[in-house]
Amino acid sequence: MITKKQVQHIATLARLKLTSNESKTYQKQLGEILKYVSQLQKIDTKKIAPQTGGTQLKNVLRSDTAYKTSKKVREKLLQSAPSREGDYIKTRAVFEKK
């Protein structure tokens, strides 16, 4: 059984604030999930071949192709950006060193 302290720790990691009732509910639900997983771990799968690559799915995304635009269109786009540096739109850093 999972403890209330463990539920609160998981909630903290997920940046969730749980009420006492929610904490009890999740304690029960997570306990049931863990019990089910422990049942699955007891199944002997040594004689079962892994099933990989059996889908017929295809990528439906378009290719990433650069298109030339006129100077007028490019300048209009750059003027609408909140910040720019030369011919580039300046944005906040996504990956920062800590």
C-alpha positions in Angstrom: 0.0 0.0 0.0 1.2 3.5 -0.8 1.4 5.9 2.0 -0.1 9.4 2.2 3.4 10.8 2.5 4.3 9.1 -0.8 1.2 10.5 -2.5 2.1 14.0 -1.3 5.6 13.6 -2.6 4.3 12.5 -6.0 1.9 15.5 -6.0 4.7 17.8 -5.2 6.8 16.5 -8.1 3.8 17.0 -10.4 3.3 20.5 -8.9 -0.2 19.6 -7.7 -1.9 20.7 -4.5 -4.1 18.0 -3.1 -6.8 18.3 -0.5 -7.0 15.6 2.2 -9.9 13.9 0.4 -8.0 13.9 -2.9 -4.9 12.5 -1.2 -6.9 9.6 0.2 -8.5 9.0 -3.2 -5.1 8.9 -5.0 -3.6 6.8 -2.2 -6.3 4.1 -2.9 -6.0 4.4 -6.7 -2.2 4.3 -6.8 -2.3 1.4 -4.5 -4.6 -0.5 -6.8 -2.4 0.3 -9.8 0.7 -0.9 -8.0 -1.1 -4.1 -7.0 -2.1 -4.7 -10.6 1.5 -4.1 -11.8 2.8 -6.6 -9.3 0.3 -9.2 -10.7 1.7 -8.5 -14.2 5.2 -9.0 -13.0 4.4 -12.5 -11.9 3.4 -13.6 -15.4 5.9 -15.9 -17.1 6.7 -14.3 -20.5 9.9 -16.2 -21.3 8.2 -18.2 -24.2 6.5 -15.1 -25.7 8.3 -13.4 -28.5 8.4 -9.6 -28.4 6.0 -7.9 -30.9 7.8 -5.1 -32.6 7.3 -3.3 -35.9 3.9 -4.6 -36.5 2.2 -1.3 -37.4 1.4 0.1 -40.9 1.5 3.7 -39.7 3.0 6.4 -41.9 4.3 9.8 -41.1 1.7 12.4 -42.2 3.8 15.5 -41.4 4.9 17.7 -44.2 8.6 18.1 -44.9 10.4 21.0 -43.3 11.2 23.1 -46.4 12.5 26.7 -46.4 10.7 29.0 -48.8 12.0 32.3 -50.1 9.9 35.4 -49.3 10.1 38.9 -50.6 12.0 41.6 -48.6 8.7 43.4 -48.0 7.1 40.3 -46.3 10.3 39.5 -44.3 10.5 43.1 -43.0 6.9 43.1 -42.1 7.3 39.9 -40.1 10.5 41.2 -38.3 8.7 44.5 -37.4 5.9 42.5 -35.8 8.3 40.6 -33.5 8.6 42.0 -29.9 12.4 41.9 -30.2 14.9 41.4 -33.0 18.6 41.3 -33.7 19.4 42.1 -37.3 17.4 39.9 -39.6 16.5 37.5 -36.7 13.7 37.3 -34.2 15.1 37.4 -30.7 13.5 35.1 -28.1 14.2 34.0 -24.6 16.6 31.2 -24.0 14.9 27.8 -24.0 17.8 25.9 -22.4 19.7 27.8 -19.7 22.8 26.6 -17.8 22.2 26.5 -14.1 
